[in-house]
Amino acid sequence: MAGERAEERSGGARAAAGPARRAGDRGRYGRLSRERVLASALELVDREGLSALSMRRLGAELGVEAMALYRYADSKDALLDGLVEALYLELEERLAREPAAPSWRAGLHRVARATYDVCLAHPQAVPLLATRMLAVPLARRPLAVLRDHERVLTLLRESGLDDAGVAATFRGFTSWLLGYVAVELRPMVDNPEESDPAFRLGLHHMPSRELPVLRETAPALAERGGVVGLTEGLDALLDRFTGTQG
């Protein structure tokens, strides 16, 4: 951790010194770009998890010195924010490939499904959707994130809600969507080599007298709710906030 901070400080100082003091940024994939850097960072995290990500390791992946990356992300936090940006850019790409929704409710379903798909494609990066949003104020979030906020708020306004209702429903929508994804991605399997469901889930590690309901329910909890569970819960939430039924 201390080495990472020192790396960030020295890299930031080099970046501030101007282009003449920056390392070359032609790597094994050709000249770098912000898109290439973020894509490689996301590939690394997908493969090895967030703990594997550092400027030095990413530079090695791209075939450049770590300090060459500071023109694209001036700190580790900026790189993490870039990963959030990459997720939301992928969300935009998915939405662009789909037909437009016929109503505001269908539009929210469309956003929720696409977000769910992006999160399941990049489970190792999903924690950043919570942790970085807790650290970054609204106006400083990546533009792709703000465009997603705008997209959802616009759909909610089309429902006829006033600003207070839009804000309340936006909070509910965001909480349900990200909370649902977080529960879907929680690890449940203790021993994947076991064929017996109880041993596969490691239920023998749980005290039966203290946790009888959890033990009984665990096999059902281990099954993902999928898009059906996501949209059914979303409809229930929208019915509650808007007073309508889809």
matplotlib code that plots the C-alpha trace (Angstrom):
import matplotlib.pyplot as plt

x = [0.0, 2.8, 4.6, 1.4, 1.0, 4.7, 4.2, 1.1, 3.0, 6.0, 3.8, 1.6, 4.7, 6.0, 2.6, 2.7, 6.1, 4.8, 5.0, 8.8, 9.3, 6.7, 7.6, 6.8, 3.3, 3.7, 3.1, 2.6, -0.8, 0.4, 0.0, -2.0, -5.4, -7.6, -10.0, -7.2, -5.9, -9.4, -10.2, -6.9, -7.6, -11.0, -9.7, -7.1, -9.7, -12.1, -9.3, -7.6, -9.8, -9.4, -6.5, -4.3, -4.8, -1.9, -0.3, 2.8, 0.9, -1.3, 1.8, 3.3, 0.0, 0.2, 4.0, 4.8, 6.4, 3.9, 4.5, 3.3, -0.2, -0.5, -1.6, -4.7, -5.3, -3.3, -3.8, -5.1, -8.4, -8.7, -8.1, -10.8, -13.2, -12.2, -13.3, -16.7, -16.8, -15.9, -18.8, -21.3, -19.9, -20.5, -24.0, -24.5, -23.2, -25.7, -28.6, -27.6, -28.0, -31.5, -34.7, -36.2, -38.7, -42.4, -43.0, -41.3, -41.8, -40.4, -37.5, -36.7, -36.9, -34.5, -32.0, -32.2, -31.8, -28.8, -27.2, -27.7, -26.0, -23.0, -22.6, -22.8, -20.2, -17.8, -18.5, -15.1, -15.6, -19.1, -18.1, -16.8, -20.3, -20.9, -17.5, -16.5, -19.9, -19.5, -16.2, -17.0, -19.5, -22.2, -20.7, -17.3, -18.6, -17.7, -19.9, -21.1, -22.4, -24.2, -25.7, -27.2, -28.6, -30.1, -31.6, -33.3, -34.5, -36.0, -37.9, -39.3, -40.4, -42.3, -44.3, -45.9, -44.2, -43.2, -39.5, -39.9, -41.5, -38.9, -36.1, -37.7, -38.3, -34.8, -33.4, -35.6, -34.7, -31.0, -31.2, -33.2, -31.0, -27.6, -28.8, -30.3, -27.1, -25.0, -27.1, -27.0, -23.2, -22.6, -20.7, -22.8, -20.9, -18.4, -17.2, -17.9, -16.6, -19.5, -22.6, -24.7, -26.4, -25.9, -22.2, -21.8, -23.1, -21.2, -24.4, -22.6, -20.5, -23.6, -25.0, -28.4, -29.9, -29.0, -29.7, -32.5, -34.3, -31.1, -30.0, -33.4, -33.6, -29.9, -30.5, -33.2, -31.0, -28.2, -30.4, -30.2, -33.4, -32.3, -33.9, -37.4, -36.8, -35.2, -38.1, -40.8, -39.3, -38.8, -42.5, -43.5, -41.4, -42.7, -46.3, -45.6, -44.0, -46.1, -49.5, -49.8, -49.6, -47.6]
y = [0.0, 2.4, 1.5, 2.2, 5.6, 6.4, 5.3, 7.6, 10.6, 10.2, 9.5, 12.6, 14.7, 13.5, 14.2, 17.7, 18.3, 18.3, 16.1, 16.4, 14.3, 11.7, 8.2, 7.0, 5.5, 3.2, -0.2, -3.7, -2.7, 0.5, 4.0, 4.2, 6.0, 6.4, 3.9, 1.3, 1.9, 1.5, -1.5, -3.2, -2.3, -3.8, -7.0, -7.3, -6.8, -9.3, -11.9, -11.4, -9.1, -5.5, -6.4, -7.1, -3.6, -1.2, 1.3, -0.9, -4.0, -2.3, -0.8, -4.3, -5.5, -2.7, -3.0, 0.5, 2.0, 2.7, 6.5, 6.5, 5.9, 9.0, 11.1, 8.9, 8.5, 10.7, 8.4, 5.0, 6.5, 8.1, 4.7, 3.2, 6.0, 5.1, 1.5, 2.8, 4.9, 1.9, -0.1, 2.7, 3.2, -0.5, 0.0, 2.8, 0.5, -2.2, 0.2, 1.6, -1.8, -2.3, -0.8, 2.2, 1.4, 2.3, 3.7, 5.1, 1.9, -0.2, 2.2, 1.6, -2.1, -1.8, 0.2, -2.3, -5.4, -3.8, -2.8, -6.3, -7.8, -5.5, -6.3, -10.1, -9.7, -7.9, -9.1, -8.3, -4.6, -4.3, -3.2, 0.0, 1.0, 1.4, 2.3, 5.0, 6.6, 7.0, 8.8, 11.0, 13.9, 14.1, 16.7, 14.9, 11.6, 10.4, 11.8, 8.3, 7.9, 11.3, 10.4, 7.3, 9.4, 11.7, 8.8, 7.4, 10.7, 11.6, 8.4, 9.0, 12.5, 11.0, 9.1, 12.3, 12.5, 15.9, 16.6, 15.2, 12.0, 11.7, 12.0, 9.4, 6.9, 7.4, 6.5, 3.5, 2.4, 2.8, 1.0, -1.9, -2.4, -2.2, -4.1, -6.9, -7.2, -7.3, -10.2, -12.1, -11.9, -13.0, -16.3, -19.2, -22.3, -23.6, -26.7, -26.8, -30.3, -31.7, -32.9, -33.0, -29.6, -29.5, -30.2, -28.1, -25.1, -26.1, -26.3, -28.6, -25.6, -23.9, -24.7, -26.3, -25.2, -21.6, -21.2, -23.6, -21.3, -20.2, -23.8, -24.7, -21.7, -21.7, -24.0, -21.6, -18.6, -20.1, -19.9, -16.6, -14.6, -13.5, -10.9, -12.1, -11.4, -8.1, -6.8, -8.2, -6.3, -3.2, -3.2, -3.6, -0.6, 1.5, 0.7, 1.8, 5.1, 6.1, 4.7, 2.9, -0.7, -1.8]
z = [0.0, 0.9, -2.3, -4.3, -2.7, -3.4, -7.0, -7.3, -5.8, -8.1, -11.1, -10.3, -10.0, -13.4, -15.0, -13.7, -15.1, -18.6, -21.8, -22.1, -18.9, -19.6, -20.6, -24.1, -24.4, -27.4, -25.9, -27.3, -28.7, -30.4, -29.0, -25.9, -25.5, -22.5, -24.0, -24.4, -20.8, -19.3, -21.4, -20.3, -16.6, -16.8, -18.5, -15.7, -13.0, -14.7, -14.8, -11.4, -9.3, -8.0, -5.7, -8.7, -10.2, -9.8, -12.2, -12.3, -13.1, -15.7, -17.4, -17.6, -19.2, -21.8, -22.3, -21.1, -17.9, -15.2, -15.3, -18.9, -17.6, -15.5, -18.5, -18.7, -14.9, -12.5, -9.5, -8.4, -7.5, -10.9, -12.5, -10.3, -11.4, -15.0, -14.4, -13.3, -16.5, -18.6, -17.1, -17.9, -21.4, -22.0, -20.7, -23.2, -26.0, -25.0, -24.9, -28.3, -29.8, -28.5, -29.9, -28.2, -25.4, -26.1, -22.6, -19.6, -17.6, -20.4, -20.7, -17.0, -17.5, -20.5, -18.4, -15.5, -17.7, -19.5, -16.2, -14.8, -17.9, -17.6, -13.9, -14.5, -17.3, -14.9, -11.4, -10.0, -10.8, -9.5, -5.9, -7.5, -8.3, -4.6, -3.2, -5.8, -5.7, -2.0, -2.5, -5.5, -5.4, -8.0, -10.3, -10.4, -11.4, -14.9, -17.7, -18.6, -15.1, -15.2, -18.5, -16.9, -14.1, -16.7, -18.6, -15.6, -14.3, -17.7, -17.8, -14.4, -15.2, -18.2, -15.6, -14.5, -11.1, -9.7, -8.8, -5.3, -6.6, -9.3, -6.7, -4.4, -7.1, -8.5, -5.1, -5.0, -8.5, -7.9, -4.5, -5.9, -9.0, -7.4, -4.3, -6.4, -8.4, -5.2, -3.8, -7.1, -7.1, -3.5, -3.5, -2.2, -3.2, -0.6, -2.5, -6.2, -6.4, -4.3, -6.1, -2.9, -2.6, 1.2, 1.0, -2.1, -0.1, 3.1, 5.2, 7.6, 8.7, 10.0, 13.5, 12.8, 16.1, 15.7, 12.0, 11.1, 8.6, 6.9, 6.4, 5.0, 2.7, 1.5, -1.6, -2.8, -2.0, -4.1, -7.2, -8.9, -9.4, -12.8, -14.9, -14.0, -10.3, -11.2, -13.2, -10.9, -8.0, -10.1, -11.1, -7.5, -6.6, -9.5, -8.6, -5.0, -6.0, -9.0, -7.9, -11.3, -12.4, -15.4]

ax = plt.figure().add_subplot(projection="3d")
ax.plot(x, y, z, "-o")
ax.set_aspect("equal")
plt.show()
